[in-house]
């Protein structure tokens, strides 16, 4: 049969995580159709059609889908569901809002944040903050799945493009209405997709110290900035910087943890990073147990020295 992959779409842009979720979808050994849902999103459909392994792209372009509200998007997915045996999405904030609704409307179980496709009906997913891996077999006729994209490589582009087919958007309940977006704007890479991340913890002591000590290193490395939950809860960093079990799960090429003790909830969000560097003055901090390189030092001395070694801003 065929699987339906719900693409990550922001405005006119296809999210990078879609290509990683496609890798998981292709492992189900089904044909894969990709749903592009939004408003004015034809460019995203063209990008999705260029991905290797995509059999067809479904384009749902409608004003009601412009802001990815759960009700219209879930209604659209459910209307398409009879043609598919699996419905797959990234474990993004939008999908976490939509996919449980889809599963409930279809009266099936959702399988959340898979990290491996063991068989077309069997999946591995982390539990207990990533300290155990659970293998789940689904007996449902339709499977509703979210993918932890940090566990999958991106599917490359193809030399040929898949067909793009427009689909109608049916009626839905207007139980929620879009009011406004309040988005943080930054020239730095998006946290979940960044190749290099430098994160700060509560040891930084203030938001001003994030600006003074973390940002210069991030600017020189072209890195995204993250933070531990403790730092976010203390008001030192915004919510969208939080890395961890209740924040964003990342797997960059380089993760620099500064003044972070290494609580289990934080490790759940970054321990799959390829190289982990820890800077902490506590030699017994748990972060050193997962770090590839560790520096026992005062961050207020180490970071200025690192900034100096990296040279002027590019």
C-alpha positions in Angstrom: 0.0 0.0 0.0 1.0 3.6 0.4 2.1 5.9 3.3 1.3 9.6 3.6 4.0 11.8 5.0 2.9 15.2 6.4 5.6 17.7 5.4 6.9 20.4 7.6 5.9 23.6 5.9 6.6 27.2 7.1 5.1 29.7 4.8 6.4 28.9 1.3 9.3 26.8 2.6 9.8 23.1 3.1 11.3 22.2 6.4 14.6 20.3 6.4 13.2 17.7 8.8 10.9 16.5 6.0 13.7 14.8 4.2 14.7 13.0 7.4 11.1 11.8 8.1 11.0 10.6 4.5 13.9 8.2 5.2 11.8 6.7 8.0 8.7 6.6 5.8 10.6 4.8 3.0 11.7 2.1 5.5 8.1 1.0 5.8 8.5 -0.4 2.3 5.5 1.4 0.9 5.1 4.0 -1.8 5.3 7.4 -0.1 3.0 10.4 -0.9 3.9 13.8 0.7 1.2 16.2 1.8 2.0 19.9 1.5 -0.6 21.8 3.4 -0.6 25.6 3.7 -1.3 28.7 1.8 0.8 29.9 -1.1 3.0 26.8 -0.6 3.6 25.7 -4.2 7.4 26.2 -3.9 7.4 23.8 -0.9 5.6 21.2 -3.1 8.2 21.6 -5.8 11.0 21.0 -3.3 9.2 17.9 -1.9 8.7 16.5 -5.4 12.5 16.7 -5.9 13.2 14.3 -3.0 14.3 10.8 -3.9 11.7 8.1 -3.3 8.6 10.4 -3.3 5.9 8.8 -5.5 3.5 11.8 -5.5 3.1 15.1 -3.8 -0.4 16.2 -2.7 -0.8 20.0 -2.6 -3.5 21.4 -0.3 -3.3 25.2 -0.8 -6.0 27.0 1.2 -6.3 30.0 3.4 -7.6 27.8 6.3 -4.3 26.0 6.4 -2.1 29.1 6.4 -1.3 28.8 10.1 -1.3 25.0 10.6 -4.2 25.0 13.0 -5.1 21.6 14.3 -8.7 21.4 13.3 -8.5 22.1 9.5 -5.2 20.2 9.1 -6.5 17.1 11.0 -9.7 17.2 9.0 -7.8 17.2 5.8 -5.5 14.3 6.9 -8.5 12.2 8.0 -10.2 12.8 4.7 -7.2 11.4 2.9 -6.6 8.6 5.3 -8.7 5.9 3.6 -6.1 5.7 0.8 -3.1 5.0 3.2 -2.0 2.4 5.7 0.4 4.8 7.5 0.3 8.5 8.3 3.7 9.9 9.3 4.9 13.3 10.5 8.0 14.7 12.2 7.8 15.1 15.9 7.5 18.9 15.6 5.4 21.2 17.7 2.8 21.4 14.9 2.6 17.6 14.5 2.4 17.2 18.3 -0.7 19.4 18.1 -2.2 17.7 15.0 -1.3 14.0 15.0 -3.0 13.0 18.3 -6.2 14.5 17.0 -5.8 12.5 13.8 -5.2 9.3 15.7 -8.3 9.9 17.9 -10.5 10.6 14.9 -9.3 7.4 13.3 -9.6 5.5 16.6 -6.1 4.2 16.5 -3.0 4.4 18.7 -0.3 7.0 17.9 3.3 5.7 17.9 5.3 8.7 19.0 8.9 9.7 18.2 10.2 6.6 16.6 14.0 6.3 16.1 14.0 3.1 14.1 11.8 1.1 11.8 12.3 -2.5 12.8 9.6 -3.8 10.5 6.7 -2.2 8.7 4.6 -2.7 11.8 7.3 -2.6 14.4 9.2 0.5 15.7 11.7 1.5 18.3 11.2 4.6 20.4 12.9 6.1 23.5 11.3 6.1 26.9 12.4 7.2 30.4 14.2 10.2 29.0 16.0 8.1 26.4 17.4 5.7 29.0 15.5 2.8 27.6 14.4 1.9 24.1 10.9 0.4 23.7 10.0 -1.8 20.7 6.4 -1.4 19.8 4.3 -3.5 17.3 1.2 -2.0 16.0 -1.9 -4.1 15.2 -3.9 -1.2 13.9 -5.1 -1.2 10.3 -3.7 2.3 10.0 -0.6 3.5 11.8 -0.2 7.1 13.0 3.5 7.8 13.5 5.7 10.7 14.5 9.4 10.6 13.8 12.3 11.8 15.9 14.2 13.2 12.9 17.6 13.5 14.7 17.8 9.7 14.4 17.5 9.6 10.6 19.7 10.8 7.8 18.1 13.1 5.2 16.9 11.5 1.9 18.8 13.1 -1.0 17.3 14.9 -3.9 16.4 13.0 -7.1 17.3 13.7 -10.7 13.6 13.6 -11.6 10.6 15.2 -9.9 7.4 13.4 -8.7 4.0 14.5 -9.9 2.2 17.2 -7.9 -1.6 16.8 -7.5 -3.9 19.3 -6.0 -6.3 18.1 -3.3 -9.5 19.8 -2.1 -9.8 21.0 1.4 -13.2 20.0 2.9 -15.3 21.5 5.7 -14.0 21.6 9.3 -15.0 22.9 12.7 -13.8 26.4 13.5 -13.3 25.7 17.2 -10.0 27.7 17.2 -9.1 30.9 15.4 -5.7 32.3 14.5 -5.0 35.6 16.3 -1.3 36.5 15.8 2.2 35.2 15.6 4.9 36.4 17.9 8.1 34.9 16.5 11.6 35.4 17.6 13.8 36.6 14.6 17.4 35.7 14.4 20.2 35.5 11.8 21.5 32.4 13.5 20.7 28.8 12.3 17.4 27.3 13.5 18.2 25.2 16.7 16.7 21.9 15.6 18.6 22.0 12.2 21.9 23.6 13.3 25.2 21.8 12.7 26.8 23.5 15.7 25.1 24.4 18.9 26.4 26.1 22.0 24.1 25.9 25.1 24.3 27.6 28.4 23.0 26.5 31.8 22.0 28.1 35.0 25.6 28.7 35.9 25.6 31.7 33.5 23.6 33.5 36.2 21.8 36.0 34.0 20.4 36.8 30.5 23.1 39.4 30.2 25.8 36.8 30.6 24.3 34.8 27.8 24.7 37.9 25.6 28.2 38.6 26.9 29.7 35.1 26.9 27.7 32.7 24.8 26.7 34.9 21.8 30.3 35.9 20.8 31.3 32.2 20.5 28.1 31.4 18.6 28.7 34.3 16.2 32.3 33.1 15.4 31.2 29.4 14.9 28.0 30.2 13.0 26.2 28.3 15.7 22.7 28.2 17.1 22.2 29.0 20.8 20.5 26.6 23.2 19.8 26.5 26.9 19.0 24.1 29.7 15.6 24.1 31.2 17.0 25.5 34.4 18.3 28.5 32.5 15.0 29.0 30.7 13.0 28.7 33.9 15.3 31.3 35.5 14.5 33.7 32.7 18.1 33.7 31.3 17.0 32.4 27.9 13.8 32.3 25.8 11.7 29.1 25.6 12.6 28.4 22.0 16.2 27.9 23.1 15.4 25.0 25.4 17.1 21.7 24.7 16.0 18.6 26.5 13.1 16.2 27.1 10.6 19.1 27.4 12.4 21.2 24.8 14.0 20.4 21.5 15.8 17.2 20.6 19.0 18.0 18.6 21.8 16.0 17.1 24.3 18.5 15.7 27.9 17.8 14.5 29.2 19.7 17.5 27.4 20.4 20.8 29.1 22.7 23.3 27.5 22.5 26.8 28.6 25.5 29.0 27.7 25.5 32.7 25.3 22.6 32.3 25.4 19.9 34.9 23.9 17.2 32.7 20.6 16.4 34.2 18.9 13.4 32.6 16.2 15.6 31.0 18.8 17.7 29.2 20.9 14.7 28.1 17.7 13.2 26.5 17.7 16.2 24.1 21.4 16.2 23.0 23.2 13.0 23.7 22.9 11.9 20.0 25.2 14.8 19.0 28.2 13.6 17.1 30.8 15.5 19.2 30.0 16.8 22.7 32.2 19.4 24.5 31.5 20.2 28.1 32.8 23.2 30.1 32.0 23.0 33.8 33.9 23.9 36.9 32.5 20.8 38.7 34.7 17.9 37.8 32.0 15.5 39.0 29.2 17.0 36.8 27.3 14.2 35.0 27.7 16.0 31.7 31.3 14.7 31.6 30.1 11.1 31.4 28.7 11.7 27.9 31.1 14.4 26.7 33.8 13.5 24.1 35.9 16.4 25.4 35.6 18.0 28.8 37.2 21.2 30.3 37.0 21.6 34.0 37.2 25.4 34.2 35.3 28.5 35.2 33.1 29.4 32.2 33.7 33.1 32.8 37.4 32.6 32.1 37.1 29.8 29.5 34.6 31.5 27.1 36.5 34.8 26.7 39.7 32.8 26.0 37.8 30.6 23.5 36.4 33.8 21.8 39.9 35.2 21.5 41.2 32.0 20.0 38.5 32.0 17.4 39.5 35.4 16.2 37.3 38.2 14.9 33.8 37.7 13.7 33.5 36.5 10.1 
